[in-house]
């Protein structure tokens, strides 16, 4: 069906009479924008912007939490490091008596012969290194290494492997003498060791100790009345070797007893009652000048069964038996 040309001509004629200027265009645009405004407002309400106070709170929390987390992590690592370091330097509690300050070595001692120079060493190697340190630093004329009970503990590093060994040597005589050595697990060098003197000299004589009491029960309540060999051995174990046996070239006990008896006989001629002499030989370490001396305790014969409160004490040099002094002194209670 064909379109009627008369209709088209009428439409064209009507449109040609319509006038659309700039004001009409602005009017239409305002109407269109007015219709779109509610749509945009609804979209803005659905898409709420982030609030500034919320952003500030999040930023503040991040500034507080992150540093605290890093500090806690660092503190944990530091604590682990300190534990390893303290254990390696012997400051971990091991029952050591007061006064056992560790000697830290600026230059560690070299490993002894036969020890590995590199790599992780074992407990037996650590014991050998500790023994070499003991023999180099301590007075072996009092105790030898074999007179200690040895305990070894490993100080672990952060990787779980031994970083060092703590070798603790305790005297088998129950006198409190202890020597401790910290040995590197990497090469067997000595990192530190405790006070050498306290390895061989007891802090004090414990008369209640069972081992000590056994000596007094066997020989008597006054040790200066014991045989010289018993005095020397007891002193070595419990007094740090203050008394000893005569050495080659020194005046022996018989010569000192004869010299003391001659002195006592001279006094007896002067009306002084005869005494019974008891000898003790004190090592040079017992005197400031380092000279060994005999002390002869002269007990009156009438009081032989019960010791008096005081007696004559003769002091003679061990080297030649020369009398140095004669004094009235209290009877020793040891």
C-alpha positions as CSV (number, residue, x, y, z in Angstrom):
1,X,0.0,0.0,0.0
2,X,1.4,3.4,-1.0
3,X,1.6,6.3,1.3
4,X,-0.6,9.2,0.6
5,X,1.6,12.1,-0.7
6,X,-0.8,14.6,0.5
7,X,-0.2,13.6,4.2
8,X,3.6,13.9,3.8
9,X,3.3,17.3,2.2
10,X,1.0,18.5,5.0
11,X,3.6,17.4,7.7
12,X,6.5,19.1,5.9
13,X,4.5,22.3,5.6
14,X,3.7,22.1,9.4
15,X,7.3,21.5,10.4
16,X,8.6,24.3,8.2
17,X,6.6,26.7,10.2
18,X,8.1,25.6,13.6
19,X,10.8,28.1,15.0
20,X,13.5,26.6,17.4
21,X,16.0,29.1,18.6
22,X,18.8,29.0,21.4
23,X,16.4,29.8,24.2
24,X,14.3,26.8,23.2
25,X,17.4,24.6,23.2
26,X,18.4,25.8,26.8
27,X,14.9,25.2,28.0
28,X,14.9,21.6,26.7
29,X,18.4,20.9,28.2
30,X,17.2,22.2,31.6
31,X,14.2,19.9,31.5
32,X,16.4,16.9,30.6
33,X,18.8,17.7,33.4
34,X,16.0,18.1,35.9
35,X,14.8,14.6,35.1
36,X,18.4,13.2,35.5
37,X,19.1,14.9,38.8
38,X,17.0,12.6,41.0
39,X,18.8,9.6,39.3
40,X,22.2,11.0,40.2
41,X,21.2,11.8,43.7
42,X,20.0,8.3,44.3
43,X,23.3,7.0,42.9
44,X,25.2,9.2,45.3
45,X,23.2,8.0,48.2
46,X,23.9,4.4,47.2
47,X,27.6,5.1,46.8
48,X,28.5,6.7,50.2
49,X,32.0,8.3,50.2
50,X,34.6,7.2,52.9
51,X,34.4,9.3,56.0
52,X,37.5,11.2,57.0
53,X,37.2,10.2,60.7
54,X,37.1,6.5,59.7
55,X,40.2,6.9,57.5
56,X,42.0,8.7,60.4
57,X,41.1,5.9,62.8
58,X,42.4,3.2,60.5
59,X,45.7,5.1,59.9
60,X,46.2,5.6,63.6
61,X,45.6,1.9,64.4
62,X,48.1,1.0,61.7
63,X,50.7,3.4,63.1
64,X,50.3,1.8,66.6
65,X,49.9,-1.9,65.7
66,X,52.6,-2.3,63.1
67,X,55.5,-0.9,65.3
68,X,54.3,-2.9,68.3
69,X,54.3,-6.1,66.2
70,X,57.8,-5.3,64.9
71,X,59.0,-4.6,68.4
72,X,57.5,-7.8,69.8
73,X,59.1,-9.8,67.0
74,X,62.5,-8.1,67.6
75,X,62.2,-8.6,71.3
76,X,61.6,-12.3,70.8
77,X,64.6,-12.7,68.6
78,X,66.7,-10.6,71.1
79,X,65.6,-12.8,74.0
80,X,66.6,-15.9,72.1
81,X,70.0,-14.4,71.3
82,X,70.5,-13.4,74.9
83,X,69.7,-16.9,76.1
84,X,72.3,-18.4,73.7
85,X,74.9,-15.8,74.7
86,X,74.4,-16.2,78.4
87,X,74.5,-20.0,78.2
88,X,77.6,-19.8,76.1
89,X,79.4,-17.6,78.6
90,X,78.4,-19.6,81.6
91,X,76.1,-17.1,83.3
92,X,73.2,-19.6,83.3
93,X,72.6,-20.8,86.9
94,X,74.6,-24.0,87.4
95,X,74.7,-24.1,91.2
96,X,78.1,-22.4,91.4
97,X,78.9,-20.8,94.8
98,X,79.3,-17.1,95.1
99,X,82.7,-15.8,94.0
100,X,83.0,-17.9,90.9
101,X,83.3,-15.1,88.4
102,X,84.0,-16.2,84.9
103,X,87.3,-15.2,83.3
104,X,86.3,-14.1,79.7
105,X,89.1,-14.6,77.2
106,X,89.6,-11.7,74.7
107,X,91.7,-14.2,72.7
108,X,90.4,-17.8,73.2
109,X,92.9,-20.5,74.1
110,X,93.8,-22.6,71.1
111,X,92.5,-26.2,71.0
112,X,94.7,-28.8,72.6
113,X,96.6,-31.3,70.5
114,X,94.3,-33.9,68.9
115,X,91.2,-31.7,68.9
116,X,89.5,-30.7,65.7
117,X,90.3,-27.3,64.4
118,X,86.9,-26.7,62.7
119,X,83.4,-28.0,62.7
120,X,81.1,-29.0,65.5
121,X,83.0,-30.9,68.3
122,X,81.5,-33.5,70.6
123,X,81.2,-33.7,74.4
124,X,84.4,-35.7,74.8
125,X,86.4,-33.1,72.9
126,X,84.9,-30.4,75.1
127,X,86.0,-32.3,78.2
128,X,89.5,-32.6,76.8
129,X,89.6,-28.8,76.2
130,X,88.3,-28.2,79.7
131,X,91.0,-30.5,81.1
132,X,93.7,-28.6,79.3
133,X,92.4,-25.3,80.7
134,X,92.2,-26.7,84.2
135,X,95.8,-28.0,84.1
136,X,97.0,-24.7,82.7
137,X,95.2,-22.4,85.1
138,X,94.7,-24.3,88.4
139,X,97.1,-25.7,91.0
140,X,97.5,-29.3,90.1
141,X,99.7,-30.0,93.2
142,X,96.5,-29.9,95.2
143,X,94.0,-31.7,92.9
144,X,94.4,-33.5,89.6
145,X,91.7,-33.6,86.9
146,X,90.8,-37.2,87.9
147,X,89.7,-36.0,91.3
148,X,86.7,-34.2,89.9
149,X,83.2,-35.4,88.8
150,X,82.6,-34.0,85.3
151,X,79.3,-32.8,84.0
152,X,78.7,-31.5,80.4
153,X,75.8,-29.5,79.1
154,X,75.3,-28.0,75.7
155,X,74.2,-24.4,75.1
156,X,72.1,-24.5,71.9
157,X,72.2,-21.7,69.3
158,X,69.3,-20.3,67.4
159,X,69.6,-23.1,64.8
160,X,69.2,-25.7,67.5
161,X,72.8,-27.0,67.1
162,X,75.2,-26.7,70.1
163,X,77.0,-23.3,70.1
164,X,79.1,-24.1,73.2
165,X,79.6,-26.7,75.9
166,X,79.6,-25.9,79.7
167,X,82.0,-28.3,81.4
168,X,81.6,-28.3,85.2
169,X,84.1,-30.1,87.4
170,X,83.2,-30.7,91.0
171,X,85.6,-32.2,93.6
172,X,84.8,-35.7,94.6
173,X,85.6,-35.0,98.2
174,X,82.5,-32.9,98.9
175,X,84.5,-29.8,99.8
176,X,82.7,-27.4,97.5
177,X,85.6,-26.9,95.0
178,X,84.2,-26.3,91.5
179,X,85.8,-25.4,88.2
180,X,83.7,-24.5,85.1
181,X,84.9,-24.1,81.6
182,X,82.9,-22.9,78.6
183,X,84.1,-24.4,75.3
184,X,83.1,-23.3,71.8
185,X,81.3,-26.1,69.9
186,X,82.7,-24.8,66.6
187,X,86.4,-25.3,67.2
188,X,87.0,-26.4,70.8
189,X,88.5,-23.1,72.0
190,X,87.9,-22.0,75.5
191,X,85.5,-19.1,75.8
192,X,85.7,-18.6,79.6
193,X,86.5,-20.3,82.9
194,X,85.7,-19.7,86.5
195,X,88.0,-18.5,89.3
196,X,91.0,-21.0,89.4
197,X,91.6,-20.6,93.1
198,X,88.1,-21.8,94.0
199,X,88.8,-25.0,92.1
200,X,91.3,-26.1,94.7
201,X,90.8,-24.1,97.9
202,X,87.5,-24.8,99.8
203,X,85.6,-21.8,101.0
204,X,85.5,-23.2,104.5
205,X,85.8,-26.4,106.5
206,X,82.4,-28.1,107.1
207,X,82.8,-30.2,110.3
208,X,79.3,-31.5,109.8
209,X,80.2,-33.1,106.4
210,X,80.1,-36.9,106.6
211,X,83.5,-37.2,104.9
212,X,85.1,-34.7,107.2
213,X,83.6,-36.2,110.3
214,X,85.0,-39.6,109.3
215,X,88.5,-38.2,109.6
216,X,88.0,-36.8,113.1
217,X,86.3,-40.0,114.2
218,X,89.3,-42.0,113.1
219,X,92.2,-39.8,114.2
220,X,90.8,-37.6,117.0
221,X,89.2,-34.2,117.6
222,X,92.5,-32.2,117.1
223,X,94.1,-32.6,113.7
224,X,97.5,-31.4,114.9
225,X,97.8,-34.6,116.9
226,X,97.4,-36.8,113.8
227,X,100.2,-38.5,112.0
228,X,101.9,-36.1,109.5
229,X,100.7,-38.1,106.4
230,X,97.1,-38.0,107.6
231,X,97.4,-34.2,108.3
232,X,98.8,-33.6,104.8
233,X,96.1,-35.6,103.0
234,X,93.3,-34.1,105.0
235,X,94.6,-30.6,104.4
236,X,95.0,-31.3,100.7
237,X,91.3,-32.3,100.5
238,X,89.7,-29.8,102.8
239,X,92.1,-26.9,103.5
240,X,93.6,-26.2,100.0
241,X,96.9,-28.0,100.8
242,X,98.0,-25.7,103.7
243,X,99.8,-28.6,105.4
244,X,102.0,-31.1,103.7
245,X,104.7,-33.8,104.0
246,X,108.4,-32.9,104.1
247,X,110.2,-32.7,100.8
248,X,113.6,-33.8,99.8
249,X,116.3,-31.6,101.2
250,X,114.1,-30.4,104.1
251,X,114.4,-31.3,107.8
252,X,112.4,-34.4,108.4
253,X,109.9,-34.9,111.2
254,X,112.5,-36.8,113.4
255,X,115.0,-33.9,113.2
256,X,112.3,-31.4,114.1
257,X,111.1,-33.5,116.9
258,X,114.6,-33.8,118.3
259,X,115.2,-30.0,118.0
260,X,111.9,-29.4,119.8
261,X,112.7,-31.9,122.5
262,X,116.1,-30.3,123.1
263,X,114.4,-27.0,123.6
264,X,111.8,-28.5,125.9
265,X,114.6,-30.3,127.9
266,X,116.3,-27.0,128.4
267,X,113.1,-25.5,129.7
268,X,112.6,-28.6,132.0
269,X,116.0,-27.9,133.5
270,X,114.8,-24.5,134.3
271,X,111.8,-25.9,136.3
272,X,109.4,-26.0,133.4
273,X,107.3,-29.2,133.2
274,X,108.1,-31.6,130.3
275,X,105.8,-31.5,127.3
276,X,104.7,-33.9,124.6
277,X,105.4,-32.4,121.1
278,X,103.0,-32.6,118.2
279,X,104.1,-31.6,114.8
280,X,102.4,-29.9,111.8
281,X,104.3,-28.9,108.6
282,X,102.7,-25.9,107.0
283,X,103.4,-25.3,103.3
284,X,104.7,-22.0,102.0
285,X,101.3,-20.9,100.8
286,X,100.2,-20.6,104.5
287,X,102.7,-17.8,105.1
288,X,103.1,-14.3,103.5
289,X,106.8,-14.9,102.7
290,X,106.2,-18.3,101.1
291,X,108.5,-20.1,103.5
292,X,107.4,-23.6,104.7
293,X,107.6,-24.0,108.5
294,X,107.0,-26.6,111.2
295,X,104.8,-25.8,114.1
296,X,105.4,-27.9,117.2
297,X,102.5,-27.9,119.8
298,X,104.0,-28.7,123.2
299,X,101.3,-30.2,125.4
300,X,102.1,-30.8,129.1
301,X,102.3,-34.5,129.8
302,X,100.0,-34.3,132.8
303,X,97.3,-32.9,130.4
304,X,98.0,-35.4,127.6
305,X,94.5,-36.9,128.0
306,X,92.8,-33.6,128.1
307,X,94.2,-30.7,126.1
308,X,94.6,-27.3,127.9
309,X,93.3,-24.0,126.6
310,X,96.9,-22.9,125.7
311,X,100.3,-24.4,125.1
312,X,103.8,-23.5,123.9
313,X,104.1,-23.4,120.1
314,X,107.5,-23.6,118.5
315,X,108.1,-22.4,115.0
316,X,111.0,-23.9,113.0
317,X,112.0,-23.5,109.3
318,X,111.4,-26.6,107.3
319,X,114.5,-26.0,105.1
320,X,117.0,-26.3,108.0
321,X,115.1,-26.8,111.2
322,X,116.2,-23.5,112.8
323,X,114.0,-22.4,115.6
324,X,112.3,-19.0,114.8
325,X,110.0,-18.5,117.7
326,X,108.5,-19.9,120.9
327,X,105.1,-18.6,122.0
328,X,102.2,-19.3,124.3
329,X,99.2,-19.6,122.1
330,X,95.7,-21.1,122.3
331,X,95.4,-24.7,121.4
332,X,94.0,-25.0,117.9
333,X,90.4,-26.4,117.8
334,X,90.7,-28.0,114.4
